Amino acid sequence: MEYVAVLLPSVVVGLIFWFAMKSIFNADKSERQAEARAQAEAEGNARGADTLRNDGHSNGRN
């Protein structure tokens, strides 16, 4: 029983640290995914705008 009393605080602190790090890494992963989606959407919008501007105007005359 003495071993449990000695090791329990370290185990509890280790578990708290593990849950905190897991939460941080999951938040970072979610943020990276959201950033990638936003960047892909912005690139898609930019390509669509370029296509609309360039349709029928490739030779410089109307």
Secondary structure, 3 states (H helix, E strand, C coil): CHHHHHHHHHHHHHHHHHHHHHHHHHHHHHHHHHHHHHHHHHHHHHHHHHHHHHCCCCCCCC
